[in-house]
Amino acid sequence: MTTLLTLALLVLAGAFWWERRKTRAIWRHLAGMVEAIAQGGRPASFILHGEEAVWRTGLGLETIADERDRLTKQISQEGLNSEAILSSMSEGVMILDTARKVRLVNFSCRRLFGLTSSPLGKSVLQVLRESAVDQLVTEASRRGEMCCGELSVALSGVQIEMSASPIRDAKANELGVAVIFRDVTRVRRLEEIRREFVANVSHELRTPLAIFQGYLEILIDQPDLPPEERLDTLRILDRHSSRLNHLVEDLLLLARTEARQEIFSPGPLAMEGLLREVEEDWRIRFAQRKVGFALEIAPGLPPALADAERMVQVFNNLLENALNYTPEEGRVTVSATHLPAEGAASEVEVRVADSGRGIAAADLPHIFERFYRADKARSRSLGGTGLGLSIVKHFIASQGGQVWAESEPGRGSTFFLRLPCAPAEEE
């Protein structure tokens, strides 16, 4: 009896030990599965042997892992989409949390402010060192709506428009502030150019119109004016009428060219023949002003790819400019050469050089701007509109060429223009 009882106890103890071992193995397996899922991985298997509750736990963990993978993929895709959108934006974007710490910036924002190190986790003042941005963010947060402002970066001179908008959740709780930065330097420059252009046009029109009005009043108030004085008055009116007409024509021509409404018909152009025709047109005027004129054409000059009619206007403007600024006994030389190039289109270069007073170094970069005059008093006395060189620049650029000037005060000026050679098949 004692032996049977002992044997039964041993059997019960063995069964208990075996069940406990199985339970420990299940729990170890379960703990490994949970740890693998917590670390972002997946266990080799979700199968748990045992009672229904045990293997259902394995199935539940598999469902959790699948859902986690789905959400991770979705979040990753949304993150990639957001990053792609932010990276492609030309505007700078900065996201701040409620503590005014930077949580996100895009590439445009980094480039705009020259940020080389990571700004994440720092305050907006630490990152940008611009109190105007911090004040705008504070104002947007306080008012609960978009606020706008402007910023001028002292070091680079960049003009920036900025807007700050609160970020809120579905329950209207503030999560932070989004700040958008837009570089408007070019826009501001264009606005400035437009204002200067309007002011310059008004100034150029005012003088001849005032003269017109003055002499017309003389004719009206003095109907018995002697014939000689009347004729002199009419000649003055005619001269200023021509000046007004030239100014309006140049303005319309320049406007059409800048708006790409002027039609260019480039084709093979024999530059030597064109320059000799221009020389014939101008030789008498040069002789009357006692200014020498020379034409130098390199032998074998190939045809240029250009619009003949527009090039006549270009050379007329350059020669009139040279003649006006060259004193008596001076000299103007027009030369044309071929510039061969390996692996690129060769070019025809034409130079218009004069022996005039030259252009100051400070004025040289601006001479192709509209209404810019290096010698304002002399330019107006010669009847120029101040648009000739600007028209030259646009005509040459529209035909794929280049134009620039070199000068030294007291030693004359040289205007260079280059045009591509016509392709061989077009010749």
DODREN-218875 format. One record per residue: residue in one letter; x, y negated, z negated of N, C-alpha, C in turn. Coordinates in steps of 0.05 Angstrom, whole numbers, padded with zeros to 5 digits, always signed. Each point is the difference from the previous one (the first is absolute). Example, Ala and Ser with C-alpha at 12.3 -4.5 7.8 and 13.67 -1.06 7.14 Angstrom:
BEGIN
A+00264+00114-00156-00018-00024+00000+00018-00024+00000S-00007-00021+00014+00016-00024-00001-00015-00022-00014
This chain:
BEGIN
M+00017+00024+00000-00017-00024+00000+00017-00025+00000T+00020+00001-00016+00019-00023-00002+00014-00003+00026T+00007+00022+00013+00014-00001+00026-00017-00013+00021L-00026+00008+00000-00019-00011+00020-00004-00030-00004L-00001-00008-00025-00004-00029-00006+00024-00016+00008T+00023+00012-00005+00025-00014+00008+00002-00003+00030L-00008+00022+00014+00001+00000+00029-00019-00021+00011A-00024-00002-00012-00020-00019+00009+00010-00029-00004L+00013-00004-00023+00010-00027-00005+00022-00007+00020L+00017+00020+00006+00021-00005+00020-00012-00007+00027V-00020+00015+00008-00014-00005+00025-00012-00028+00001L-00013-00008-00022-00012-00026-00002+00021-00022+00001A+00022+00005-00014+00022-00020+00000+00012-00003+00027G+00004+00023+00014+00011-00001+00028-00019-00015+00019A-00026+00006-00004-00020-00014+00018+00000-00030-00005F+00002-00007-00027+00001-00029-00007+00025-00013+00012W+00022+00014-00003+00025-00011+00010-00001-00004+00030W-00012+00020+00014-00002-00002+00029-00018-00022+00009E-00022-00003-00013-00019-00021+00007+00013-00028-00005R+00014-00001-00023+00013-00025-00007+00021-00007+00021R+00015+00020+00009+00020-00004+00021-00013-00010+00025K-00022+00013+00008-00014-00008+00024-00010-00029-00002T-00011-00007-00024-00010-00027-00004+00022-00020+00001R+00023+00007-00012+00023-00019+00001+00010-00003+00029A+00000+00021+00016+00008-00001+00028-00019-00018+00016I-00027+00003-00007-00020-00017+00014+00005-00029-00007W+00004-00006-00026+00004-00027-00009+00026-00012+00012R+00021+00017+00001+00024-00011+00012-00004-00006+00030H-00014+00018+00013-00006-00005+00029-00017-00025+00003L-00021-00002-00018-00017-00024+00001+00016-00026-00006A+00017+00001-00020+00017-00023-00006+00018-00008+00023G+00011+00020+00014+00017-00005+00023-00015-00013+00023M-00025+00010+00004-00017-00012+00020-00006-00029-00006V-00008-00006-00025-00007-00027-00008+00025-00018+00003E+00023+00010-00008+00025-00016+00001+00007-00007+00029A-00003+00021+00018+00006-00004+00028-00019-00021+00013I-00026+00002-00008-00019-00020+00011+00006-00028-00011A+00008-00001-00026+00006-00026-00013+00024-00013+00013Q+00019+00016+00010+00024-00011+00013-00003-00005+00030G-00025+00004+00009-00005-00006+00028+00004+00023+00019G+00006+00023-00011+00005+00024+00017-00025+00018+00000R+00004+00025+00011-00021+00020+00000+00013+00026-00009P-00014+00015-00018+00011+00026-00008-00002+00020+00023A+00016+00021-00002+00000+00020+00022-00027+00013+00003S-00014+00004-00022-00026+00012+00001-00018-00011-00022F-00026+00000+00006-00020-00009-00020-00015+00024-00012I+00009+00024+00006-00014+00024-00009+00007+00006-00029L-00020+00002-00018+00003+00007-00028-00016+00026-00005H+00014+00020-00009-00014+00026-00006-00011-00001-00028G-00024+00008-00002-00013+00001-00027-00029-00003+00002E-00012-00010-00021-00029-00003+00000-00009-00021+00020E-00026-00001+00004-00011-00019+00019+00008-00029-00006A-00001-00007-00025+00008-00028-00007+00029-00006+00007V+00016+00021-00001+00029-00005+00006+00004-00004+00029W-00011+00018+00017+00005-00004+00029-00015-00024+00011R-00023-00008-00013-00013-00024+00008+00017-00025-00006T+00015+00002-00022+00018-00022-00006+00021-00004+00022G+00010+00023+00010+00019-00002+00023-00012-00013+00024L-00025+00008+00006-00014-00012+00023-00004-00030-00004G-00007-00007-00025-00003-00029-00006+00025-00016+00003L+00023+00013-00008+00025-00014+00003+00007-00003+00030E-00007+00020+00016+00005-00002+00029-00016-00023+00012T-00025-00002-00009-00017-00022+00010+00011-00027-00008I+00010-00002-00025+00012-00025-00009+00025-00007+00017A+00017+00020+00005+00024-00004+00016-00007-00009+00029D-00020+00013+00011-00009-00008+00028-00010-00028+00000E-00016-00008-00020-00011-00027-00001+00023-00020-00005R+00019+00007-00017+00023-00018-00004+00015-00004+00026D+00005+00022+00015+00014-00003+00025-00015-00017+00019R-00026+00003+00001-00016-00016+00018+00001-00030-00007L-00003-00006-00026+00002-00028-00009+00027-00011+00004T+00021+00016-00005+00027-00010+00005+00005-00007+00029K-00010+00017+00018+00003-00005+00028-00015-00025+00008Q-00025-00003-00011-00016-00023+00007+00013-00026-00010I+00010+00001-00025+00013-00024-00011+00025-00006+00016S+00016+00021+00008+00024-00005+00016-00007-00012+00027Q-00021+00010+00013-00008-00011+00025-00009-00028-00002E-00016-00006-00021-00009-00028-00004+00023-00018-00006G+00020+00011-00015+00024-00016-00006+00015-00006+00026L+00002+00020+00017+00014-00004+00026-00014-00021+00017N-00027+00003+00000-00016-00019+00016+00004-00029-00011S-00002-00003-00027+00004-00026-00012+00028-00011+00006E+00020+00018-00002+00027-00009+00004+00004-00008+00030A-00012+00015+00018+00002-00007+00028-00013-00027+00006I-00024-00004-00012-00014-00025+00005+00016-00023-00011L+00010+00002-00025+00015-00021-00012+00026-00006+00015S+00013+00022+00009+00025-00004+00014-00003-00014+00027S-00023+00004+00013-00005-00011+00026-00011-00029-00001M-00006-00009-00024-00011-00027-00003+00022-00021+00003S-00005-00021+00014+00019-00022+00002-00001-00018-00025E-00022+00000-00014-00002-00015-00025+00013+00015-00023G+00011-00015-00018+00012+00012-00024-00022+00007-00020V+00001+00024-00013-00020+00008-00019+00014+00007-00026M-00011-00010-00022+00010+00006-00027-00023+00006-00018I+00001+00023-00014-00022+00008-00018+00012-00002-00029L-00015-00015-00017+00007-00003-00028-00020+00013-00018D+00008+00011-00023-00019+00010-00019-00009-00022-00019T-00016+00008-00020-00011-00020-00019+00022-00014-00016A+00023+00013-00003+00022-00012-00015+00018-00017+00018R-00009-00004+00026+00015-00016+00019+00026+00013+00008K+00001+00027-00002+00024+00015+00009-00005+00010+00029V+00021+00000+00015-00002+00008+00028-00003+00030+00002R-00021+00009+00014-00005+00029+00004+00004+00009+00028L+00000-00019+00019+00003+00008+00028+00008-00025+00016V+00018+00004+00019+00007-00021+00019+00005+00014+00027N-00007-00013+00022+00005+00011+00026+00026-00011+00012F+00008+00010+00023+00026-00008+00012+00000-00029+00007S-00023-00010+00011-00001-00028+00008+00004-00019-00023C-00010+00007-00024+00004-00016-00023+00030+00000-00008R+00012+00023+00000+00029+00002-00007+00016-00018+00020R-00006+00002+00025+00015-00015+00020-00005-00030-00003L-00025-00008-00005-00007-00028-00002+00015-00014-00022F+00004+00014-00023+00013-00012-00023+00029+00010-00003G+00009+00017+00018+00027+00010-00001+00005+00017-00025L-00019+00017-00007+00003+00018-00023+00017+00024+00008T+00022+00003-00014+00018+00023+00006-00002+00022-00021S-00006-00007-00025-00004+00021-00021-00030+00005-00004S-00006+00022-00013-00028+00007-00004-00013-00019-00020P-00023-00011+00008-00014-00019-00018-00020+00014-00018L-00004+00026+00003-00021+00014-00015+00005-00001-00030G-00021-00006-00015+00001-00001-00029+00009-00027-00011K+00007-00018+00018+00009-00027-00009-00023-00020+00003S+00003-00022-00014-00021-00021+00002+00004-00015+00026V-00021-00013+00009+00002-00015+00026+00020-00023-00002L+00003-00012-00024+00020-00021-00003+00028+00011+00002Q+00005+00024-00011+00026+00012+00001+00007+00007+00029V-00020+00009+00016+00005+00009+00027+00004-00023+00019L-00019-00019+00000+00000-00022+00020+00012-00026-00010R+00000-00004-00026+00010-00025-00013-00014-00024+00013E-00026+00003+00004-00017-00022+00011-00024-00003-00019S+00000-00022-00015-00022-00004-00019-00027-00003+00014A+00001-00010+00025-00025-00005+00014-00016+00026+00004V+00015+00022+00005-00013+00026+00004-00013+00009-00027D+00015-00002-00022-00011+00008-00026-00024-00017-00007Q+00000-00025+00006-00023-00017-00006-00024+00007+00017L+00005+00007+00025-00022+00008+00017-00013+00026-00009V+00017+00019-00009-00010+00026-00010-00017-00005-00025T+00010-00017-00018-00015-00006-00025-00026-00013+00006E-00001-00018+00019-00024-00014+00008-00021+00019+00012A+00010+00018+00017-00018+00020+00012-00012+00018-00021S+00016+00009-00019-00010+00017-00021-00019-00015-00018R+00005-00025-00006-00018-00015-00018-00026-00006+00013R+00000-00007+00026-00025-00007+00014-00014+00025+00011G+00014+00022+00002-00013+00024+00010-00007-00001+00030E+00015-00016+00015-00005-00002+00029+00026-00006+00014M-00001+00001+00027+00025-00006+00015+00008-00029-00003C+00026-00003-00003+00012-00027-00002+00022-00002+00021C+00003-00023+00013+00020-00003+00021+00019-00023-00007G+00024+00002+00012+00019-00021-00005+00022+00002+00021E+00020-00018-00002+00022+00000+00019+00026-00001-00016L+00021+00010+00013+00026+00002-00013+00022-00005+00020S+00019-00016-00007+00024-00005+00017+00024+00012-00014V+00012+00019+00013+00024+00014-00011+00024-00019+00005A+00012-00009-00022+00020-00020+00001+00025+00009+00016L+00009+00024-00004+00025+00009+00012-00003+00004+00030S-00022+00012+00009-00003+00006+00028-00017-00020+00015G-00015-00017-00014-00017-00019+00013-00025+00012+00012V-00006+00024-00008-00024+00014+00011-00025-00011-00013Q-00020-00006+00016-00026-00009-00010-00019+00024-00002I-00012+00003-00023-00016+00024-00006-00028-00008-00009E-00021+00012+00012-00027-00002-00010-00005+00025-00018M-00011-00004-00023-00005+00023-00017-00028+00000-00011S-00011+00024-00005-00026+00003-00012+00001+00022-00020A-00013-00004-00023-00001+00019-00022-00029+00008-00006S-00005+00026-00001-00028+00010-00005+00000+00020-00022P-00018-00002-00019-00002+00020-00022-00008+00027+00011I+00011+00022-00011-00007+00027+00007-00018+00011-00023R-00024+00010+00007-00018+00009-00021-00010+00028+00007D-00008+00015-00021-00011+00027+00004-00030-00002+00003A-00014+00023+00001-00029+00000+00005-00015-00013-00023K+00012-00001-00024-00013-00013-00023+00008-00029-00004A+00014-00011+00021+00008-00028-00001+00023-00005-00020N+00013+00021-00008+00024-00004-00018+00024-00007+00017E+00015-00020-00008+00023-00009+00015+00023+00020-00002L+00010+00008+00023+00022+00019+00001+00027-00014+00007G-00002-00023+00011+00025-00015+00007-00007-00021+00020V+00020-00009+00015-00003-00022+00020+00016+00008+00025A-00012-00004+00023+00014+00004+00025+00007-00027+00012V+00026-00004+00007+00009-00025+00011+00010+00005+00029I-00010-00016+00019+00007+00001+00028+00016-00024+00007F+00023+00004+00013+00018-00021+00009+00001+00000+00031R-00003-00024+00012+00000-00002+00029+00020-00022+00008D+00019+00007+00017+00020-00019+00009-00013-00018+00021V-00002-00026-00006-00012-00019+00019+00020-00021+00009T+00026+00007-00002+00021-00019+00008-00004-00009+00029R-00004+00020+00018-00002-00007+00028-00026-00016+00005V-00021+00007-00014-00025-00015+00004+00003-00029-00008R+00013-00004-00023+00004-00027-00010+00018-00016+00020R+00021+00014+00011+00017-00013+00019-00015-00007+00025L-00018+00017+00010-00016-00006+00023-00019-00023-00005E-00011-00001-00024-00017-00023-00007+00015-00026+00000E+00025+00002-00010+00017-00024+00000+00007-00009+00028I+00006+00020+00018+00006-00006+00028-00024-00013+00013R-00024+00011-00006-00024-00011+00012-00004-00029-00009R+00004-00006-00025-00004-00027-00010+00021-00019+00013E+00024+00010+00002+00021-00016+00013-00007-00005+00029F-00010+00020+00014-00007-00002+00028-00022-00021+00004V-00021+00002-00017-00022-00020+00002+00011-00028-00005A+00017-00003-00020+00011-00026-00007+00017-00010+00023N+00016+00017+00012+00018-00008+00022-00017-00008+00025V-00020+00016+00007-00017-00007+00023-00014-00027-00005S-00010-00004-00024-00014-00025-00006+00020-00023+00003H+00024+00004-00010+00020-00022+00002+00008-00006+00029E+00004+00022+00016+00007-00004+00028-00022-00014+00016L-00025+00006-00007-00022-00013+00015-00006-00028-00010R+00006-00005-00025-00006-00026-00011+00014-00023+00014T+00026+00003+00006+00016-00022+00011-00010-00008+00028P-00003+00018+00020-00010-00009+00026-00029-00010-00002L-00016+00012-00017-00028-00010-00002-00001-00028-00012A+00017-00005-00019+00001-00027-00012+00009-00020+00021I+00020+00007+00017+00009-00018+00021-00022-00004+00020F-00014+00021+00007-00023-00002+00018-00020-00020-00010Q-00007+00004-00025-00020-00018-00012+00009-00029+00000G+00025-00004-00007+00011-00027-00001-00001-00014+00027Y+00009+00013+00021+00001-00012+00026-00028-00003+00013L-00018+00019-00007-00027-00003+00010-00014-00024-00013E+00006-00004-00025-00012-00024-00013+00011-00025+00013I+00025+00000+00009+00011-00023+00014-00015-00005+00026L-00005+00021+00015-00014-00003+00025-00029-00009-00004I-00013+00010-00022-00027-00008-00006-00002-00029-00010D+00018-00007-00018+00000-00027-00012+00010-00021+00019Q+00016+00008+00019+00012-00020+00019-00006+00008+00029P-00025-00004+00008-00007+00008+00027+00014-00017+00022D+00010-00023-00007+00014-00017+00020+00030+00003-00002L+00009+00022-00009+00029+00005-00003+00013-00003+00027P+00024-00013+00001+00014-00003+00026+00005+00028+00012P+00000+00001+00027+00003+00025+00014+00025+00016-00007E+00023-00014-00004+00024+00014-00007-00002+00013-00028E-00011-00015-00019-00003+00012-00027-00021+00023+00000R-00021-00004+00016-00020+00022+00003+00013+00025+00011L+00017-00004+00021+00014+00023+00012+00018+00014-00020D+00015-00016-00015+00018+00012-00021-00016+00016-00020T-00022-00012-00008-00017+00014-00020-00011+00027+00012L-00008+00000+00025-00010+00024+00012+00022+00021+00003R+00024-00009+00006+00023+00019+00002+00006+00013-00027I-00002-00016-00021+00004+00012-00027-00021+00020-00006L-00025-00007+00007-00022+00019-00005+00004+00025+00016D+00009-00002+00025+00005+00023+00017+00022+00017-00012R+00021-00012-00010+00022+00016-00011-00008+00016-00024H-00015-00013-00018-00009+00014-00024-00023+00020+00007S-00015-00005+00021-00020+00019+00009+00014+00026+00009S+00022-00003+00015+00016+00023+00009+00011+00015-00024R+00010-00015-00020+00011+00013-00024-00022+00016-00014L-00024-00011-00003-00022+00015-00012-00007+00025+00016N+00000-00003+00026-00007+00022+00018+00021+00022-00003H+00026-00007-00001+00021+00020-00003-00003+00014-00027L-00006-00015-00021-00002+00012-00026-00023+00020-00002V-00023-00008+00012-00023+00018-00001+00006+00025+00017E+00013-00003+00023+00006+00023+00017+00020+00019-00015D+00020-00011-00013+00019+00016-00014-00014+00015-00024L-00018-00014-00013-00014+00012-00023-00017+00024+00010L-00014-00004+00022-00017+00022+00011+00017+00023+00009L+00023-00007+00014+00017+00021+00009+00012+00017-00023L+00009-00014-00021+00011+00013-00023-00021+00017-00014A-00024-00010-00002-00022+00014-00013-00007+00026+00015R-00001-00002+00027-00006+00024+00016+00022+00020-00002T+00025-00009-00001+00023+00019-00001+00000+00014-00027E-00004-00015-00022+00001+00012-00027-00024+00019-00003A-00023-00006+00012-00023+00018-00002+00000+00022+00021R+00023+00002+00015+00004+00021+00021-00022-00002+00021Q-00009-00024+00005-00020-00004+00022+00013-00010+00025E+00026-00008-00002+00014-00008+00024+00009+00025+00015I-00006+00000+00026+00006+00024+00016+00028-00001+00011F+00016+00020-00005+00027+00002+00011+00001+00023+00020S+00014-00005+00022+00002+00020+00021+00030+00005+00006P+00013+00014-00019+00029+00005+00004+00005+00018+00024G+00021-00006+00015+00008+00017+00022+00029-00006+00007P+00012+00013+00019+00028-00005+00007+00003-00029+00010L+00017-00015-00014+00003-00029+00005+00029-00005+00007A+00006-00010+00024+00027-00008+00008+00007-00026-00014M+00014+00002-00022+00006-00023-00017+00016-00021+00015E+00018+00009+00018+00017-00019+00014-00017-00019+00018G-00019+00012+00015-00018-00016+00017-00017-00019-00016L-00010+00010-00023-00017-00017-00017+00016-00024-00011L+00024+00005-00009+00016-00021-00012+00009-00021+00021R+00004+00009+00025+00007-00019+00021-00024-00017+00007E-00024+00010-00001-00024-00016+00004-00003-00020-00022V+00005+00008-00025-00003-00018-00023+00022-00022+00003E+00024+00008+00008+00021-00020+00003-00008-00021+00021E-00012+00009+00022-00009-00019+00021-00021-00020-00011D-00018+00011-00017-00021-00017-00012+00011-00022-00018W+00022+00007-00015+00010-00018-00021+00025-00016+00008R+00012+00005+00023+00025-00014+00007-00004-00030+00002I-00022-00009+00011-00004-00029+00003-00003-00013-00027R-00015+00012-00018-00004-00011-00027+00027-00002-00015F+00016+00020+00003+00026+00000-00014+00017-00022+00012A-00001-00004+00027+00016-00020+00013-00009-00028-00009Q-00027-00004-00003-00010-00026-00009+00009-00007-00028R+00003+00020-00016+00009-00004-00028+00031+00001-00003K+00014+00004+00023+00029+00001+00000+00011+00022-00018V-00014+00023+00002+00008+00024-00015+00008+00022+00020G+00023+00011-00003+00009+00021+00018-00016+00026-00004F-00003+00015+00022-00015+00025-00002+00015+00022+00016A+00004+00023-00013+00015+00022+00013-00015+00026-00003L+00000+00016+00021-00013+00026-00001+00021+00021+00006E+00004+00020-00019+00020+00021+00003-00014+00027-00001I+00001+00014+00022-00014+00026+00002+00022+00022+00004A+00000+00020-00017+00019+00022+00002-00007+00016+00025P+00020+00010+00015-00006+00016+00024-00013+00026-00007G-00018+00009+00017-00013+00026-00004-00020+00000-00022L-00012-00024-00006-00020-00002-00022-00025+00017+00007P-00007+00020-00016-00024+00016+00006-00025-00015-00006P-00023+00009+00011-00026-00013-00006-00007+00004-00030A-00013-00020-00011-00010+00003-00027-00030+00008+00001L-00009+00011-00022-00029+00008-00001-00014-00023-00014A-00012-00018+00015-00012-00024-00012-00022-00011+00019D-00016-00019-00011-00021-00014+00015+00012-00025+00011A+00001-00002+00027+00014-00023+00013-00012-00027-00008E-00027-00001+00000-00013-00026-00007+00007-00009-00028R-00001+00019-00019+00006-00007-00028+00030-00008-00003M+00017+00014+00015+00028-00007-00003+00007-00028+00011V-00015-00009+00020+00003-00027+00010-00007-00020-00022Q-00022+00006-00015-00007-00018-00022+00021+00001-00022V+00012+00024-00005+00021+00002-00021+00024-00017+00008F+00009+00002+00025+00024-00015+00008-00006-00030+00001N-00024-00007+00008-00008-00029+00001+00002-00012-00028N-00011+00015-00020+00001-00010-00028+00029-00002-00010L+00016+00020+00006+00028-00001-00010+00016-00022+00014L-00004-00004+00026+00015-00021+00014-00009-00028-00008E-00026-00003-00005-00010-00026-00009+00012-00006-00028N+00001+00020-00017+00011-00003-00026+00030-00008+00002A+00015+00014+00017+00028-00005+00004+00005-00028+00011L-00016-00008+00020+00003-00026+00013-00006-00022-00020N-00020+00003-00017-00007-00021-00019+00021-00005-00021Y+00015+00021-00007+00019-00002-00022+00029-00001+00010T+00004-00003+00026+00027-00003+00011+00005-00028+00009P+00020-00014-00009+00005-00028+00008+00010-00002+00028E+00001-00025+00011+00012-00005+00026+00028+00011+00002E+00007+00009+00024+00027+00012+00005+00003+00027-00015G-00021+00009-00012+00000+00027-00012-00004+00022+00021R-00003+00024-00009-00002+00022+00019-00018+00022-00012V-00016+00012+00018-00017+00023-00007+00008+00023+00019T+00005+00023-00012+00008+00023+00016-00019+00023-00005V-00010+00012+00022-00018+00023-00002+00016+00024+00012S+00004+00021-00015+00015+00023+00009-00017+00025-00004A+00004+00020+00018-00015+00025-00002+00020+00023+00004T-00001+00020-00018+00018+00023+00002-00016+00026-00006H+00013+00022+00008-00012+00027-00005+00014+00012-00024L-00017+00011-00019+00011+00013-00024-00006+00030+00002P+00018+00016+00012-00006+00029+00001+00001+00012-00027A-00014+00022-00003-00001+00014-00026-00002+00030+00005E+00014+00015-00017+00000+00030+00002-00022+00011-00018G-00017+00017+00011-00021+00012-00016-00023-00018-00006A+00000-00024+00011-00022-00019-00005-00004-00017+00025A-00022-00014+00001-00006-00017+00024+00020-00023+00001S+00011-00005+00023+00018-00023+00003-00017-00025+00002E+00013-00023-00003-00014-00026-00002+00013-00021+00017V-00016-00020+00007+00010-00024+00013+00000-00022-00020E+00023-00013-00003+00002-00022-00019+00003-00026+00015V-00016-00020-00008+00002-00027+00011+00006-00019-00023R+00020-00018+00005+00008-00020-00019-00005-00028+00011V-00012-00017-00017-00003-00028+00007+00016-00016-00020A+00023-00010+00009+00019-00014-00018+00001-00030+00007D+00000-00017-00020+00002-00029+00004+00023-00011-00016S+00008-00024+00007+00022-00014-00015-00011-00022-00017G-00024+00004-00010-00013-00021-00016+00010-00002-00028R-00016-00012-00017+00008-00006-00028-00001+00025-00018G-00012+00022+00010-00001+00024-00016-00022+00000-00021I-00003+00022-00014-00021+00003-00020+00012+00007-00027A-00009-00013-00021+00011+00005-00026-00006+00029-00009A+00017+00011-00016-00003+00028-00009-00026+00003-00015A-00009-00020-00015-00025+00002-00016-00025+00001+00019D+00003-00013+00023-00023+00000+00019-00001+00024+00019L+00023+00012+00005+00002+00021+00020-00020+00023-00004P-00005+00010-00025-00018+00023-00003-00030-00008+00006H-00006-00026+00002-00028-00008+00002-00007-00012+00027I+00018-00001+00019-00005-00015+00024-00022+00013+00018F-00005+00026-00004-00021+00013+00015-00027-00001-00013E-00002-00014-00023-00026-00003-00014-00016-00022+00014R-00026+00003-00002-00018-00020+00012+00004-00028-00013F+00003-00020+00017+00002-00028-00009+00026-00006-00016Y+00018+00019-00001+00025-00006-00015+00018-00017+00018R+00010-00022-00011+00017-00018+00015+00025-00005-00017A+00023+00006+00011+00025-00005-00014+00005-00030-00002D-00007-00015+00021+00003-00029+00000-00028-00011+00007K-00016-00005-00021-00028-00007+00004-00004-00026+00016A+00015-00020-00007-00004-00026+00013+00007+00002+00030R+00023+00013+00007+00008+00002+00027-00019+00018+00016S-00010+00022-00012-00018+00018+00014-00025-00014+00008R-00012-00015-00017-00025-00014+00007+00005-00022+00021S+00023-00013-00002+00006-00021+00019+00003+00011+00028L+00009+00025+00002+00003+00014+00026-00026+00012+00010G-00021-00001-00016-00026+00010+00009-00004+00029-00003G+00016+00014-00015-00003+00029-00003-00024+00006-00018T-00012+00024+00003-00023+00008-00016+00009+00015-00025G+00025+00009-00001+00009+00016-00023-00008+00029+00002L-00010+00009+00023-00010+00027+00003+00016+00016+00021G+00018-00014+00015+00014+00013+00022+00016+00025-00008L+00016-00002-00021+00017+00023-00008-00017+00022-00012S-00022-00008-00013-00018+00021-00011-00013+00016+00023I-00007-00014+00022-00011+00014+00023+00021+00018+00013V+00024-00010+00001+00022+00017+00011+00003+00026-00016K+00000-00003-00026+00004+00024-00018-00023+00020+00005H-00025-00009+00001-00022+00018+00004+00000+00013+00027F+00007-00016+00021+00000+00011+00027+00022+00022+00002I+00023-00005-00010+00022+00020+00001-00007+00025-00016A-00010-00004-00024-00008+00023-00017-00022+00017+00012S-00019-00014+00014-00022+00015+00012+00009+00017+00024Q+00024-00006+00010+00011+00016+00023+00022+00019-00009G+00001+00004-00027+00019+00020-00011+00029-00011-00001G+00003-00026+00000+00027-00011-00001+00007-00014-00027Q+00023-00013-00001+00009-00014-00024+00009-00028+00008V-00003-00018-00019+00010-00027+00004+00011-00011-00026W+00022-00014+00002+00012-00012-00024+00018-00023+00009A+00010-00015-00019+00017-00023+00006+00024+00000-00018E+00022-00011+00011+00024-00005-00016+00009-00029+00005S+00008-00013-00021+00007-00028+00003+00020-00008-00022E+00014-00022+00007+00018-00012-00019-00002-00030+00003P-00007-00015-00021-00003-00029+00003+00024-00013+00014G-00007-00016+00020+00021-00014+00015+00012+00015+00023R-00007+00026+00002+00012+00017+00021-00021+00014+00018G-00025-00010-00001-00020+00010+00017-00014+00025-00010S-00019+00010+00016-00016+00023-00008-00002+00020+00023T-00003+00025-00006-00004+00021+00020-00024+00017-00008F-00018+00003+00019-00024+00016-00004+00004+00026+00016F-00003+00023-00013+00003+00026+00012-00027+00013+00003L-00004+00013+00023-00024+00017+00002+00008+00025+00016R-00010+00022-00010+00005+00026+00012-00026+00014+00007L+00000+00012+00024-00023+00015+00010+00009+00027+00010P-00016+00021-00003+00008+00026+00010+00002+00000+00030C+00018+00016+00011+00002+00003+00029-00023+00017+00010A-00008-00005+00024-00022+00016+00012+00010+00029+00005P-00016+00020-00005+00008+00028+00005+00008+00003+00029A+00017+00019+00006+00011+00004+00027-00023+00006+00019E-00020+00016-00008-00021+00007+00019-00017-00024+00008E-00001-00020-00019-00016-00024+00007+00015-00018+00019E+00027+00001-00001+00015-00017+00018-00006+00007+00029
